[in-house]
Amino acid sequence: MSVLLRTGVGTLCAAARAVIPCLWRGKCFSSGKELGENSPVTPMLRHLMYKIKSTGPITVAEYMREVLTNPAKGYYVHHDMLGEKGDFITSPEISQIFGEVFSQLGSVLKNSDISVHLVEVSQKLSEIQAVTLIEENVPLERNAGSLVYMKGVTKSGLPISWYRDIQDVPKGYSFYLAHEFFDVLPVHKFQKTPQGWREVFIDIDPQASDKLRFVLAPCATPAEAFIWSGETRDHVEVCPDAGVIIQELSQRIARAGGAALIADYGHDGTKTDTFRGFCGHKLHDVLIAPGTADLTADVDFSYLRRMTQGKVASLGPITQQMFLKNMGIDVRLKVLLDNSDEPSTRQQLLQGYDMLMNSKKMGERFNFFALVPHQRLPNGSHQMNARKSNPSPAPVAGFDELAWR
């Protein structure tokens, strides 16, 4: 049995890009605010400008892929972005309760032969993971040219391996966890116009040669094929890479069993322009100083649901607030508070709980979504379109109200 944790940024597929020698129209979005006069010219910005001058405007997806994972200048390749000194902080770092609630899921695996497989393209993040997880007395095996570029043994004695692509991970009965992963995969952005859908590209600003701007393609582009035929919004973000990963996970789960749990910022096909940047824990204009800030776009869970193609059942999305409550976070908080005499520890626990559960913080912004085999549900139910407004059709941990027996 294997547990796959998808933690990094993958480069699985890219839509074709057409260079069209027509008139490109400037367009403003909430993610492309007025640029400051003294915005720095970073190495990544120089690289992007050379690329645009050579081949023409680039898609938002290509921009994200270059900025985040370019081997020489990519944000995830060289930056230490986590924690208080980084650009963002994740749920496990906010409070120990988050990890302790999730540890309950591991109870079903305690009598199994378990191995851990991490898919991570960022060398920086893989080193951080190794320091946290690996037994100090057991040296890491490293082979940069291999599909398994690092191997080791965890502090609890489990074999652990690092890969760059999910396709390289051995198939078998597995539980997949993707926490804040899908929101950094490259998205294509589209705007509905009187002439039909037009893709959003990024070009050099003609008014300022060292700045970038958004433009609309003058005609249809190949990536338009990714837009759902029933789409009613006037602006959409589509992530083909996410679709490829969901299809791979669905096929694996349908054939070998297991499940997938996806936790991320997102929506169920309701939001439009969510592309944004973060630097120093603050919102950052995505077009300023590329390579120095994290880029993200909310996950469209309705798209992920469609990409399962009926091979597995999907549950959710439901809010983090509801999921953690169903997992017993209130009970765990009470136990920790009752066993703590330190006022500072108690205050830290309460502050962490508030950040995770408060609807104005992470409680309703963060969502959980699951993939399970159809036979996992009562009578082999094929109700794969369970939405957050409806109860899930089976007692699945986190997706049904906690019941005491």
Secondary structure, DSSP 8 states (H G I E B T S, - for coil): -EEEEE-S-------------S--EE---TTS----TT----HHHHHHHHHHHHH--EEHHHHHHHHHH-TTT-HHHH---BSTTSSB--HHHH-HHHHHHHGGGGGGGTTS--EEEEE---HHHHHHHHHHHB-TTS--EE-TTSSEEEEEEBTTS-EEEEES-GGGS--SSEEEEEES-GGGS--EEEEEETTEEEEEEEEE-TT-TT-EEEEE-SS--GGGGGS-TT---SEEEE-HHHHHHHHHHHHHHHHH-EEEEEEEEEESS------EEEETTEEE-TTSSTTSSEEE--EEHHHHHHHTTTSSEEEEEEEHHHHHHHTTHHHHHHHHHHT---HHHHHHHHHHHHHHH-TTTTTTTEEEEEEE-GGGSGGG---TT--TTS--SS--TTTS-----
